[in-house]
Amino acid sequence: MNKNLISLDKLPVGCLGKVKKLIANGITRRRMLDLGLIDDTTVESLRKSPAGDPIAYEIRGAVIALRSEEASKILVESIQQ
């Protein structure tokens, strides 16, 4: 596995990442794919809720909130801006 991959929930607010792998199965995997989280999709971490969970992400022009439990199953490569 590439050492540069981090889980989406670890991507700092304001940073971009490129989806490289989904480690979810079943319905959760299907939902992520339906949201557009496929290989090489760019995701931006926008903001955390006051409690820290969920986190808002911009994915293909839409803002989507994911819980850390879900976001931890998405591996991304951080993109330098």
ABEGO torsion letter per residue (X at the ends): XBAABBBAAABBBGBBBBBABBABBEAAAAAAAAAGBBBGBBBBBABBBAAGOBBBBBBGGBBBBBBAAAAAABBBBBBBX
